[in-house]
Amino acid sequence: MSRFEAGERILEITEEIRELLQEAMDLDRERARSYWYGHILIALGGEHGYMGRSMCSMTDTAEELMADEEPEEEEEE
C-alpha cells in the first residue's frame, strides 16, 4: 500500500468512526457531551465546534501521508 493509499484509508476510517461515535452518543447524549464525545471528535480532526485542537489528528496524519506521495497516474504509451 502506498502512502497516498494509506492516507485515503485513514480518511475512510475516520468517517466510519464518526458514524459510530454519533450512534454511541445517541445512546447516552448527556454523558457523551460531558465527557468523551469532544475528545474523540478533536482527535479525529476537521470541524468539531469545540475549543481546542489536537497536535496531530487522524485527518492531519492522512493529509500528510497523501501530500508526501501524489497518486500514481497511468503512463500513456
Residue, then its C-alpha position, 0 to 999 in steps of 0.5 A: m500500500s502506498r502512502f497516498e493509499a494509506g492516507e485515503r484509508i485513514l480518511e475512510i476510517t475516520e468517517e466510519i468512526r464518526e458514524l459510530l461515535q454519533e450512534a454511541m452518543d445517541l445512546d447516552r447524549e448527556r454523558a457523551r457531551s460531558y465527557w468523551y464525545g469532544h475528545i474523540l471528535i478533536a482527535l479525529g480532526g476537521e470541524h468539531g465546534y469545540m475549543g481546542r485542537s489536537m497536535c496531530s489528528m487522524t485527518d492531519t496524519a492522512e493529509e500528510l501521508m497523501a501530500d508526501e506521495e501524489p497518486e500514481e497516474e497511468e503512463e500513456e504509451 
